[in-house]
């Protein structure tokens, strides 16, 4: 099934694009050169993935080779979409004859359209490479039942999907830390995919000190993501060095005011049910749940969970994949209430794979929670 999906989602569009674009080159030599370049671009992302997990790239040339390989994935996506759009427009023009054949058949017209086909995807990728580093703060306000809590208000700063690794911009986490501290959070919550990579070669050790600079009343808590499952022992060491408390199917009580519950990622064979986890919350306190993937919200909302915080979706990361994400999940990004449970899904502080974002924003979520009297979380 996995190989079938790879064939369908990536290689079939790639083959279609190659067949269509090869016709643009009339000379045999140009076709050969185009074919060689196209094969390299088509395999670039997979080569980058292999190298990034097997080579300690440091700051040398290998870093830039891997980055270029990653950039080929979004480039190939937009090259396919541009080729498809071109074929559709050509078909429409044949029916409606908007642009006369005398114009479309000229060498100049064909040269201009060819340049657009190849350059526009590059410009989109360049935009996404800049946009990914624009960290946005999105703020929300919700009211939940106080129950037996002794506090009136809680300011949560939440982010996920850092994917810290060898190609992470070394200045990124310093900027993130500065932004978080400026928000004066009561608690910082990180629902998964903080650390990237399969090896323990020190590529993430430099990031740990930045988390120690984050200041909050109750500290930093995280739940595991699917990427933390790779070489998990080393990732847990990183969390300990960074001062991040990891909740993997675990519950803690914060200031006698609310329970913080962290679930193992859905791919874990030992993941407990929400019902089992909530047996560890015997007192009448609000419950805040960290779960990397927003997949079990209907089940969660049938239990006594006031807030669930998730990530994983990246809000699609690359347009138009965000539309697919919104159909795969009950909520692909943002805030929505299910029964009495508020679900928040962040698009992530960074991205996976290509450091490019053309859908949504890299973000920090600020969630202001008021604890109110009344079962429905409304002030009486």
PyMOL commands that set and color helices and strands:
alter all, ss='L'
color gray80, all
select helices_A, chain A and resi 2-22+28-54+61-96+101-104+107-131+172-182+205-212+227-229+232-242+274-278+297-300+314-316+321-328
alter helices_A, ss='H'
color red, helices_A
select strands_A, chain A and resi 135-145+153-158+187-191+220-223+245-246+250-254+258-262+286-293+307-311+334-338+341-345+362-372
alter strands_A, ss='S'
color yellow, strands_A
deselect
rebuild
show_as cartoon
